[in-house]
Amino acid sequence: MTPERFVQTFKPSALLINEIYGLPWKAIIAQAALETGWLRKPVTDLTTGRNSFNLFNIKGEGPAGSVMAYDLEYINGRAVKKLHKFRAYHNYEESFEDYARLITENKRYQAALQVAYDPELYVRQIQRSGYAEDPRYAEKLIQIMRKYMKDEDSEVLE
């Protein structure tokens, strides 16, 4: 899937999450794009190949169970592949909803919610809050937003 098609496909879901939870839709799409490689490398079960529909690489048990897959962890600044259990969903909409609940209900992300009006500040705070271990996580998300959503309308649904 091309980056442009990815944005077009998932923008309605991200706008809905923006409307309901107040999370910045551009940041949500950027996270899904980065976490799945623009849907070229979604989390799938290592042994069965089952799609998890997990756009945000959230670990644990989801509404449709879980899948086992490798993920990068950063140990002493070095990326190391580790096997993890990732949440599985029945569809992508369920993944968006679960992401929104995770961010809005978990106290560790309260600082990010305080700056949700600014997608770039939001992703910097998401990184500071420990969402991802990649030391360049926010930088990569900002790059995606600037490159692929710079001309996008920033208004939320009325």
C-alpha positions in Angstrom: 0.0 0.0 0.0 1.4 3.4 -0.9 1.7 6.0 1.9 -0.9 8.2 0.2 -3.4 5.3 0.0 -2.7 4.4 3.6 -3.5 7.9 4.7 -6.7 7.9 2.6 -7.8 4.5 3.9 -7.3 5.1 7.6 -8.1 8.9 7.8 -11.8 8.3 8.5 -11.1 6.0 11.4 -8.4 8.4 12.8 -10.8 11.4 12.4 -13.5 9.4 14.3 -11.0 8.8 17.2 -10.1 12.5 17.1 -13.8 13.4 17.4 -14.5 11.0 20.2 -11.3 11.0 22.2 -9.6 14.3 21.1 -6.4 12.5 19.9 -4.6 14.1 16.9 -5.6 12.2 13.8 -2.3 12.9 12.0 -0.3 11.4 14.9 -2.5 8.3 15.0 -2.1 7.7 11.3 1.7 8.3 11.5 1.9 5.8 14.4 0.0 3.2 12.5 2.1 3.8 9.4 5.4 3.5 11.3 4.3 0.5 13.3 3.1 -1.5 10.3 5.5 -0.2 7.6 2.5 1.3 5.8 0.8 -2.0 6.2 3.6 -3.8 4.4 4.8 -5.4 7.7 1.8 -5.8 10.0 2.1 -7.9 13.1 1.2 -11.5 12.1 1.6 -14.7 14.1 5.0 -16.2 13.7 3.8 -19.8 13.2 0.4 -19.4 11.6 0.7 -16.1 9.7 -2.6 -14.9 11.2 -3.1 -11.2 10.8 -3.5 -9.4 14.2 -5.1 -6.3 12.7 -2.9 -4.5 15.3 -2.0 -1.2 13.7 -0.1 0.1 16.8 1.9 -3.0 17.8 0.3 -3.0 21.2 1.5 -6.0 23.3 -0.7 -8.3 25.3 -4.1 -9.9 24.8 -6.7 -8.3 22.6 -10.4 -8.9 21.9 -9.4 -11.5 19.3 -6.7 -13.1 21.5 -3.1 -12.6 20.6 -0.3 -13.5 18.2 3.4 -14.2 18.7 5.8 -12.0 16.7 9.2 -10.5 16.8 9.7 -6.8 17.7 12.7 -4.6 18.2 13.7 -3.7 21.7 16.5 -1.2 22.4 19.1 -2.5 24.8 22.0 -0.1 25.6 21.1 1.8 22.4 21.2 -1.3 20.2 18.1 -2.7 18.4 17.5 -6.4 19.4 14.8 -8.7 18.0 12.6 -10.2 20.8 9.6 -12.4 20.7 6.4 -10.9 22.2 2.7 -11.5 22.5 0.8 -8.8 20.6 -2.9 -8.0 20.9 -5.1 -9.3 18.1 -8.3 -7.7 16.8 -11.2 -8.6 14.6 -10.7 -5.6 12.4 -8.7 -2.4 12.1 -11.5 -0.3 13.7 -11.1 -2.3 16.8 -7.4 -1.6 16.8 -8.1 2.2 16.6 -10.6 2.0 19.4 -8.2 0.0 21.7 -5.3 2.4 21.0 -7.5 5.4 22.0 -8.6 3.7 25.2 -5.0 2.8 26.0 -3.8 6.4 25.6 -6.8 8.0 27.3 -7.2 5.6 30.2 -3.5 5.0 31.1 -2.1 7.6 33.5 1.3 7.4 31.9 0.0 9.2 28.8 -1.7 12.1 30.7 1.1 14.5 29.6 0.5 13.6 26.0 -3.3 14.2 26.4 -2.5 17.7 27.6 -0.8 18.6 24.3 -3.1 16.6 22.0 -4.0 19.9 20.2 -0.5 19.7 18.6 0.4 16.5 16.8 4.1 17.1 17.0 4.1 17.8 20.7 1.8 14.9 21.3 4.2 12.4 19.6 7.1 13.8 21.5 5.2 13.3 24.8 4.0 9.8 23.7 7.7 8.9 23.3 8.7 10.4 26.7 5.8 8.5 28.3 7.4 5.2 27.1 5.1 4.2 24.2 8.0 3.0 22.2 11.7 2.2 22.9 13.1 3.6 19.6 15.0 6.7 20.6 14.0 8.3 17.3 10.3 7.3 17.5 8.9 10.9 17.7 11.3 12.2 15.1 10.2 9.5 12.7 6.5 10.2 13.3 7.0 13.9 12.8 8.8 13.2 9.5 5.8 11.0 8.4 3.3 13.7 9.3 5.2 16.5 7.6 5.8 14.5 4.4 2.5 12.7 3.9 0.0 14.9 5.7 1.3 18.4 5.2 -1.4 19.3 2.7 -4.1 17.5 4.7 -6.9 19.4 6.3 -6.3 19.5 10.0 -9.9 20.1 11.0 -11.8 17.5 12.9 -15.2 16.3 11.8 -18.0 18.7 12.6 
